[in-house]
Amino acid sequence: MKRIYVLKGRGFFLILLGLFMGVLVAPMISLALCIMGEDGKMQLFLSPENKTWGNFSGKEDVFPSTVSRCKEDASRYLMLTLGVARSGKQSNLKEVYIFDNYKPEKCELKNSLSILGMMEPLAQEHFSQQYKLLRSCFELKVDDINGLPLVFKENQEHCQIKKSPEGGVTLNGDLCFLKISSRSQFAILPVIKNECRDADYLKKLGLMPQDLEASLDVLVAGDDTGNSMDLTQIGSRPILLNVAPPSKLAKLSEDFGPEMPRFVTDYSADVDWGKVSIRPGKTTQINLSVLASNISDKNCQGDDCFRMSNYVQPVFGQVEVFEMKNSNKPVLIEEWWDGGFAAANWQGFVTGTGYATNEELFTPGKKYRIQMTFQNPTDDFEIYLSGLNQILINLSAMTGGVVGIDVIPGLQTLKQLGVFPPFMGTGGLKGDDQGVNLGQIIKGLSGIISSHVWPTYFEKVCDPTKASCLKLGKQKFYQRLSMEFTAGETDISTGEMSLEDLNLQKESTVFHSYNMTSKAFPEFRCGGN
């Protein structure tokens, strides 16, 4: 999955394009041998009501990222950035902003009969909230593991640096530089400032409870001006901070004490169809996406306000493929669970993991139905995770070998979800030509399936205005997407099968529905700011 890093500022403009796993290509690259450890996603909670913070396991023990083996980069500079991560119109495309310069692109939503287009002012407001939260409540603590003094320019344009009595430094700002020596071994830790535990402090800043998605990015630079094109990214660490609302504002998950996180249990992500791609043959590949709208009204009591949509929402469902028989009941020919996550206050297409089978599922001229059923946001996600057991079964026969990332397509999505503890084996997944030990992967996947604390268990599904809510479990599903089509011919140039006589449908007990209708897939048409 590709990410776009947008680093802009006064007299500074640079766009880096690269792989999701953190290997970036800059306009000019020199070989850097510094290595950043693979530390997994940092998941933190902040409870201003209890004045506590910690990781999702309820501990303040958060392990730093390490940078070592810098001998060949001596006299160059470590560039550290902490930016807001935002999803583009596709959930698997992230944009990271390290300056307060985000301007939402004006987009028009076409062909959806159930979802209205997003208002750009909300996107702008949400970014401002996230940027202010990131800069007000996070700082970077950096030490040298070998006890060497850190060398840096004290007056940096985009960074405030404070020395600690122990010899390390605390960094605050958009863009910070440290000099690299041949013996440098850096430990880098994002921490939450103590004042942000105070609800009154956050109110004075105008900050609502919310999820913050951020990214710690580490690069090696030729100088410390902030204008150098001599850059190589050596690593990235995603961060999720959940700031819980006061319990008077929202129903929260079970209280296990002030040291444990509590999450909002209301769900509000509406969906419609996104593009479906089918590549037939001896191996049939089905890739689907759903248009997700995670937007809701503001809820206030006094001067305490929040939105349900301030939080990341899981969008997973059961996918079933039927062959339509004349005057007979449709025949189920394949099923799986698929989906992804909708970012806070976001509209876009959630791209699934995709599904492949060695069977030829589709015959030109025959009619088929694909439907995706959403029954319970948490249960659907749990079943999706349980499907990883099949990956374990398939991999067990290959134990002891090495495998490229394409053999395990689900791992790309797992890294994106970031709801799992880090495990050995994924460090090598930086390109299709690199492999990892399958024994390590199997061990890691076993741990993934058996432990996670987020997303929470949702109790109700509500429409965006919260005018109506449905207690989960009262109905067989809270929304279902259906599409019917006739299998067409396969385009030789793209490998995709045409979907003839396409009809789409949306059923929901909470959100807006529409009957089976002949229409195109929804799409965004964007242009300008």
N, C-alpha and C positions, 0 to 999 in steps of 0.2 A: 504494500500500500504506500502510495506516495504522500509526502507531506510538503507543504510549502512554508518556508520560514521567511516572514516579512520583517526585515530589520530596517526601519526608517527613522530618521530624526533630523535634527538641525545639521544640514550639510552632510548627511550620512544616508546612503541608500544602497541596499544590497538585498538581492533575492537569491536564496539558496534553494535548489531543487534536489531532492534525493529520496532514498528509500525510507519506508516507515521505520525500519529497524535502526536507523540512525546513521547510515553511511551517506553523507551528503556530497554533492558535487558543486564546488564553488566556481565562479568565473575564472579564477586562477588558483591552482593548487600546487603546493609544494609538499613533499613527502614528510609526514609527521609520524613519529613512532610512539608518541605518548599513547597509552591505552587507558580507557575509562572502563571500570568494571560494570558488568550487567547486574543491576540491583533491583530491577522490577519496579512496578508502579508504586509510588508512595501514596498511601491512602490515610488521610487524617480527618479527624472530626474536631469540631470546636463547639462547645456548649456554653454560650454566654450566660444562660440561665443558671448553670451549675458552676460557672467559672473554671471549667476544665477543658483540657484538650488531650489528644493522644492519637494513636493509630487505631485502625478499625478493630483491633483486638483488645483495646482498652488500656494500652500501655504508652508511656511517653518515650519508650525506647525506639528511636528511629535511627536506622543505620545510615551512615554517610556514604556518598559515592566516592570512589577512590580513583585517582589518576596517577599512573606510575610509568616506569620504563621510558623516561623522558631524556635519556642521555643524548640522543641525536637532535633534540630540540633545544638544547642549552642556548641561552641568550635570546630565545624567542619568548612569546608571551601567551599565557593562558587567558582566554577570553571567556568570561562567565556571563550568561544571560538567564534571566528568569522572566518568561513571557506568558501571556494569556493564550491558551490554546482554544481555537474556535473551529467548529465543523463547518465545512463548505456546504454546497448543496448536496453533496454525497457524504454520507456518514463516515466513509473510509478516507476522506480527504481532510486533513487538519491544516489550519493556518495558525501560526504562532506569532503574536505581536509583542514586541518588547518595549515599544513606545506607545504613547497614548494617541494613536493616529488612525484608528479604525474608522472607516466610512463604509456603511453597508451598501452593497450594490443594489440598484433598483431592479427588481425582478417582478415579472407578471406570471402568475400561476394559471396555466391553461388546462382545460379538459377535466378538471375535477368537479364532480357534482356534489361533493360532501364537505370539502374544505375550502375556506376562503384564503386569499393570499395574505401573507404576513405584512404587517406595517413596519417600514424601516425604522421609525422612531423607537419602537420597542427594542429592536436589535441594537440601536445606538445606545439606548439607556442601559441595556444589559451589559454591553461591553464596558461602559463607563463604571458601572458597579463592580465588575470583575477586576478591572484594572486598578481601581482605587483600593479594593480589598487586597489585591496582591501586593501593591506597593506599601500599603499602610500596615499590613499584618505579617509580612514575610521578610526575613533577612537571611543572608547566607553566612554561615560560619565556616571558615577555612583554616585548616592547620596543616603543617607539614608533619607527616608520620615519623620522619627521622629526627624531628626536633629542630630542623634548620630554620633560621629566621626567614620570614617571607619578605620578598623584595618587591616594591611597587612604587609608582608615582603617587604621592599623597593627594595632589590636587587633580582629580580626574573629572572631566566634563560631565559624565553621566553616572558617576558613582561616588558615594561617600564611604570612606574607609575608616574604621576605628580599630585600633590595636587592642588586643586583650592582654592582661597581665601574664598569661601563660605563653604568649608568643604568637598566637594566631591572630586572625583579623575577623571583623564582622563587616559585611558588605551590604550596602543599601543603594539601590539604583537600577537603572536600565541596562547598563553595560559596564563591566568591571574587568580590570586587567591585573595580572600578577606575573612577575618575571619568572622564567623557568631556568633552573640550574640543572646540571647533569645528574645531581643526586635527588632532585625534587620528587616527592611522593605526597600528593595532595589528598586531603580528606575534606569533602565538600558536603555540607549539610544545610538544607533549607529548614528553618525553624520558625515557629509562630511567636510573635512578640507578646510579652506578658499583658500589655495593655488591651490587647484584643480579646482577652477573656471577659472583659467588662462590657455588659450589654449597653450601658450608657455611653461608653466610648464609641461603640459602633453606631449608635443612634446619632451622635454628634457628627459623625462622618457621613450620615445619610445612607448607611449600608443596610440592606435587607438580608435576612437569612437566605442562604443560597448554596448551590454547589459551585465550586470554582475548579475549572480544569486548567492546569498550567503545565509548563514544561521547563525543566532545567536543562540548558544546552551548554556544552563545553566545546570550545574550539581552540585551536592553536593559531596564533596570528603572528605576522612578521613584525608588527610594531604595536604600540599601545595608543595609537591616535584615534582608532575607531573608523578610520577611512581606508585601511589597508585592504586590498583585494587578495592578499596573500593569506588565505584562510583555509583551514582544514577542520571539519567537525570530527571530533573523536568520540562523542557520545551524547546521549540524551536520556533524561529520566522524567517520565510523566508524573504529574501530581494531581490528586483529587482531594480537595478540601470540602467537607460537608459541614456547613454552619447551620445548626439546628434552630428552628423557630421556637419561641416560648410555647409551652404546652397549652397556654390559653388560646393560642392562635390556630393550632392544628393538632389533629390526632397523631400521636407519635407511637412508634413501636414500643414493645414491652420495656419497662424500666428495670434494668439489672444493676442500678446504682449509678452515682454521678461519674464514675470513671469509665463507663461504657457508652458507646454511641447510641443515639436514638434517631430513627429516620421517620420522615413523613409517610403515612400509610394511605393517603389518598392518591389516586392515579388519574391522569387526565390526558394521555397521549392518544389523539385521534389518528386514524389511518385511512388511506385509500391506495389503490393499486399504483405501483411504479412499473417500469419497463420489465418485461419478462423475456429472457433470451433462451432459446432451446437449440442446442447443437446435437442433431441426431447422428446415428451411426451405430456401429457395434458397441461403442461407448457413448451413452447418451448423457449430455451435460445440461443441467437446468440451472440457470442463474436468475433469481428474482429479486426485486426490490419493492419496498412499499413506501409510499409517500406518508411521512409522519408529521404531525403538527402538535408540538409540545408547547402550547401557548394557553395561558389562562388569565383571568382577571385578577386584579390585586385585591387582597383581603386584608382589611385593617380593623384593629380595635384600639381606639385612641391613636397614639402615635406609633404603635407597633404594626408594621405591614409586611406582607410577603405574598408571593404567588406560588401556587402548586407547581407551576412550570419553571420555577427557579431551580428545579432539581432534575438531574438526568433520569430518564425513564427507560426501562427495558421494553423492547418491542420484539417479542418472540411469539411464534404461533405454529400450529400444526398445519403442514402442507400436505394435501392429498391430490393425487392425479387419478381421474376416472376416464374410462372409455365409454362414450355414450352409445347405447344400443337402441335401435329402433323399437319403440313400444316396450322396452324392457328396462329394468332398473340399471342405473349406471354401474359399471364394474370397476372397483378399486384396483389400480394396477401399481401404485407406488405411494409411499408416504414417508415423511420425515419432519423434524422440527427445524425451523430456521429463523433468522432474525439478527438483530443487533441492538444498538442503543441510540436513543434520540437525545441529543444534547439539550441543555436547559434553554428555554425561550428560543426555540429553533424550529424551522420548517425545512424539510429536505427529504432526500431519499435514503432510507436505511437499506444498505446493501447486505444481503445474506451471505452465508458461507458458500452457498452453492451445493448442488447435489449431483453426483455422478454414479452411473450404474453401467454394468457391462451388458445390459439387456437393451434390445431395440424396442423402445416404448411406443414410438409413433409411426403410423403408416399414412403416407399421403392420401388425402381424400376422406379419411375417417375423422369423426368429431370427438372432441375431448373437453373435459372440464378440469380446471385446476382451482382449488379453493384453499384459503388460508384462514384458519379459525383461531381466534384469540379467546381463551377461556379464563385464564387467571395469569396476570403478568409474572408472578413469582413462580407458580407451578409450571408454566410454559418454559420458563428459563431453566428450572430444575430438570425438566424432561430433556431439554436441549443438552444440558450437561451430561445427563445419563447416557445420551447418545455417544458420548466420547468413549464409553465402554467398548463400543464396536471398534473404535480406532485401536484401543488396547488389544482387542482380540486379533485384529488384522496385523498389528505390529509384533505381537508376541512371537510369531513364527519367524520373524526376521531378526530377533535379538542377537546382538553382537556385531551387526553390520552398521554401516553409516548410510544416511539418506539425505537427499536434497530436500529443500523446503517444499517443492511442488508435490512431493509424494504425500505430504501431510497438509493439505490445504487449510484445514481447520485451525492450524497453529497461527496463521496470520491473523485470523479473527480473534483467537484467544489473546494474543498480545494486544490487540485493539481494545478488547473488553477491559483488560487490566484489573479484573476483580479477583485475581488469584495471587497467592504468594509466589515469589520467584522460585524457579527450580533450575537445577543444573541441566544443561543440554541445549537451552535456547540461545546461549551465547554465540554459537556458531551459525545461527540462522541469519546471516547477513547477505546472502546472495544464493542464487540457484546453483552455483558451482561449489558450495560448501556443504559439509555434512556434519551430523551430530551422532553421538552414540545412542542407539535405540534403547539400550537398557536405561539410560538416564531419562530419555523421553517417557518411557513407560512408567518409571518411578514418579516422574513429575506429574503426569496426567492422572495417576492414581491419587495423588495428593490434591489435585485440583477438584476432582469429583467429590472427594470426601470433606472438603472444608471451604466454605466461604460465608461471609456475614452480610454481604450486600449483593444485589438489591434486597431491600427489606420485604417482609410479607405485607402485601397490600390488602386492605379491607374493603375499600370502596373504589368504584370508578365513577368519575364525575365529568359532566360536560365542561367546556372551558369557562363558562360563567358560574359554575357550581349551582345552577338553577335546579338541576336534577342529578341525583346520584343513585347508583345501583350497588347494593351489597353483594360482593362477589360470592358466587356459589348459589345465588337465587335463580340464575338462568344457566342454560348449557353453555352460552357464550355471551360476551358483551359486544363483540363485533366480528364480522366474517366477511371476507372478500371472496368473490367467485368470478371466474372468467370462463367463457366457452369459445371454442374456435375449431376450425377445420384445419388439419395439418396440411401445409402446402409443400412446395418444393424447397430444396436446400440451395441457398446461394453459394456457389462455388467459391467466390472471393472471400466471403465472411464466414462460411461454415454454418450460418444460422438458417433455421427453418422459418419460412414465412407463416404467419398466423392469419389465416383467411377467415372472413366473416366473424371478426372479433367482437364479443359482447362482454361487458363488465357489469358487476353488481356489488353493492355494499349493503349489508344488513347489520343493524345495531339496535340494542335496547336503550342506549344512552345517547349516541351521537347521531348525526343526520344520516339517513339511508337513501338509497335509490334503487329502482328496479333494474333488471337485466336490460342493458341499453347498448346499442351499437355505437361505439365511440373509440377514440384513440386513447392511449395511455396518457395520464397527466404529465406535464412537463413545465419547467421554468424557462421563461425567456427573459434573459438578463442583459443589461447594458447601461453603463454609466453609474455615477454615484448620486 
